[in-house]
Amino acid sequence: MVFSSKPCRKPRIMKGVSHASVRMKTHILNADRGDLHTPCPPSQPPRGPCPSPHITLQRQASALHLDTTHASPPTLTQPPERTAVAMSSVSPIQIPSPLPLLLTHEGVLLPGSTIRTSVDSARNLQLVRSRLLKGTSLQSTILGVIPNTPDPASDTQDLPPLHRIGTAALAIQVVGSNWPKPHYTLLITGLCRFQIVQVLKEKPYPIAEVEQLDRLEEFPSTYKAREELGELSEQFYKYAVQLVEMLDMSVPAVAKLRRLLDSLPREALPDILTSIIRTSNKEKLQILDAVSLEERFKMTIPLLVRQIEGLKLLQKTRKPKQDDDKRVVAIRPIRRITHIPGTLEDEDEDEDNDDIVMLEKKIRTSSMPEQAHKVCVKEIKRLKKMPQSMPEYALTRNYLELMVELPWNKSTTDRLDIRAARILLDNDHYAMEKLKKRVLEYLAVRQLKNNLKGPILCFVGPPGVGKTSVGRSVAKTLGREFHRIALGGVCDQSDIRGHRRTYVGSMPGRIINGLKTVGVNNPVFLLDEVDKLGKSLQGDPAAALLEVLDPEQNHNFTDHYLNVAFDLSQVLFIATANTTATIPPALLDRMEIIQVPGYTQEEKIEIAHRHLIPKQLAQHGLTPQQVQIPQATTLDIITRYTREAGVRSLDRKFGAICRAVAVKVAEGQHKEAKLERPDGTGGEGCREHVLEDAEPESVSDAAELALPPEMPILIDFHALKDILGPPMYEMEVSERLSQPGVAIGLAWTPLGGEIMFVEASRMDGEGQLTLTGQLGDVMKESAHLAISWLRSNAKKYHLTNASGSFDLLDNTDIHLHFPAGAVTKDGPSAGVTIVTCLASLFSGRLVRSDVAMTGEITLRGLVLPVGGIKDKVLAAHRAGLKQIILPQRNEKDLEEIPGSVRQGLSFVLASCLDDVLNAAFDGGFPVKTRPGLLNSKL
């Protein structure tokens, strides 16, 4: 057999910018699309590459562990019927030399097999473009494939050491693309082995002089020739036939492979069968390097024996074959029949079935309501009929597991000892009398009535006052499980009510998830930051909470995921909020509001020494024998370094003190260890003073305490300044009241009460009123109201402008300013402060520096009540003010103020603006009467 001397047609490239497909027509490959090794008729040229048997053997090999990735039929021989013709002109076929080299790193191409390889490196790309795509002869499609040799990414890099033995291959198909980067995929068929003699050229692609190792010619298929191959080839042939007969002969590709074993020469079988059975690349490389035919047979026989033993092991565990009349039923995915028993899949499915049986048993023995039980029974029946491959299988199973895990009737027993509860609450929290009273009331009512529906409490107060920790203490007092649900920023109603099971990734809401977590149906749920709920296109979570927080409705709460009613009436819901302004009215109506005001200075000192300082000492590894913080220092921190309603900033300041002390303690222990060495020189000179200007006090003998001699460290004002820096807040406010037109008001914020300065000035102008300080509409209306009242009463109080006119806005502009302009201010409590400020401006008198005020006014001069009295009074107390002007109708709110605060303050209850002005100025604010006017006696 010789190569045709007639030049082949140029490889055809598919039309398009980035794809190329070359289909070679050759007389060497006798192949068509439907046969494994059927030659094409002479009158009909082949239409494409010979398909590899791994396409049809894939299903059979998946069960029998055959590797058909690189399988291919022999392509170098002719069937027996053409042997006589070929023998008439037998002559060896030589591959061209020099031969271009294709470097491959993954996969080994053996003679007689076909593989696909990717080409994306520089030299290999140049080889495809220059040799395959531009070649016009059959000889240009023959390449030398070098295995186990990576091609450098750049053509500027040197070639790596080449593998000594390679495979001459015929390129059957080229498919390429330029996006996202140039690359080609080659379909190549192995022809014979060769050995590299010398590399002739490295760029643009390597070309080497090669020596052909295998003969390319027609092998005789006679009995005499087979006898000459010896017993080794007969043994190999016996194992090969045994391996193929163990496969399913009903598969057409297996039957054709069995026929090929008889028609192919024995010399070609080792390479072909090595490509078909499951072998590693290292083993294929050893077969490729075996040039001797005898050595090749010896190396391949153990591989065949290993594959046969694996198939025998599988056949021992295989169940009896299904009857023919059951084959139609086998189309349905029956899990116990359609796969090989004894494998890992079988064990997993047995476990799944056991889990389903256990799940069904749990459903039968659970104490869920009848309606939920019916739903679970229905779903478990569907689950049994459902194949595992369906996505709904996992969803249904997760749903049933959740239904079983929910605490339908499981609850804890409440501890209703009121005396023990009072002691526990007093130990955990200082002050908060109103909250403690409400908890004790709940316990008392539970003692008298067991089926009390849980109240919905809402703790409203500034941050840092302990709302969340009180909820935890309530659960501890009752002996219930505690679960916290953070609602800040939640803007999807599905977070509360859950997702419907029609959606992918559906899950229950946070309420049902919380019940699953705690495992009982009567926990304490803390709905934290309920005032910070959002609203979006996914619904309003505040509206979804309406059913949850209604004792008359939540006994029948339906989560979208469960779609079954769950009883929430035994759950004690506690909500927390900083303000009620952002809570929807309907939701606010369902909750019992309990105000949690800020702490007084005395309360903060007690909280600091009872809870905060011991906690920080424990967190930093310190003891009271190492650091002492007196109450005077705590008061300095409260008044000069923090300005808050709660105690969070105070806690952080104590943490900063403990960190500074920890550094000095560690340094002192290190120096003490040095002093205890035998060669130590002792020492007062080695001592280090811990804090500058701090006076250490020795509590007891240093040897007994095992502490450095400087202990304990006393934190006084000087040490405080070294650690925390200069004071952030000043207590004196009299400096800002050194001129007319300044007054002090009281404001309420979600963070607690604050003092607020109001400043006014006048200048020549056209009678305009300018307001600055980022004011809301309500405060702007209060300012216009104040100037109107003063203009109408200017003659009564003898108020004049700069020119002496009683028309205050005549040729005069007034500028009213609220400092801290970056802070938004609004609310109906600044009216009296604005009136006092403007009265001071037009009368030229100073407002008392120790007076603060709050209240709204009317056009008639009446003072109306306002809210947040306790927070405002505490803010004035923190600022060191002595007198507070309040509306008369707010007198009832003074009862909430602690007695220690009331003793240090004097309150003026005003019903009209005359009372306010008389209290705000030294000596009062007398009314000017006209002289010479007599009262009429008529």
Secondary structure, DSSP 8 states (H G I E B T S, - for coil): ----SS--------SSSS-EEEE---SS----SS-SS----TTS---S----THHHHHHHHHHHT---TT-----S---GGGHHHHHTT---B---SSEEEEE-SS----TT-EEEEEE-SHHHHHHIIIIITT--SGGGGEEEEE-S----SSTTS------SEEEEEEEEEEEEE-SSS-EEEEEEEEEEEEEEEEEEE-SSS-EEEEEE-S-BS----SHHHHHHT-HHHHHHHHHHHHHHHTS-TTSHHHHHHHHHHHHS-GGGHHHHHHHHS---HHHHHHHHH--SHHHHHHHHHHHHHHHHHHHHHHHHH------GGGTTGGGS--TTTSS-TTSHHHHHHHHHHHHHHHHHHHHHH----HHHHHHHHHHHHHHHHS-TTSHHHHHHHHHHHHHHHS-SS--------HHHHHHHHHHH-SS-HHHHHHHHHHHHHHHH-TT----EEEEE--TTSSHHHHHHHHHHHHT--EEEEE-TT---THHHH---TTSTT----HHHHHHHHH-SSS-EEEEETGGG---BTTB-HHHHHHHHT-TTTGGGEE-TTT-SEE--TT-EEEEEES-STTS-HHHHHTSEEEE-----HHHHHHHIIIIIHHHHHHHTT--TTTEE--HHHHHHIIIII---SSSHHHHHHHHHHHHHHHHHHHHHHHHHHHHTSTT----STT---SSTT------S-HHHHT--TT-SEE--HHHHHHHH-S-S-----GGGGSSSSEEEEEEEETTEEEEEEEEEEEEESSS-EEEESSB-HHHHHHHHHHHHHHHHTHHHHT---TTS-S-TTTTEEEEEE-S-TTS-B--TTBHHHHHHHHHHHHH---B-TTEEE-BEE-TTSBEE--S-HHHHHHHHHHTT--EEEEEGGGGGGGGGS-HHHHHT-EEEEESBHHHHHHHHBTT-------TT------
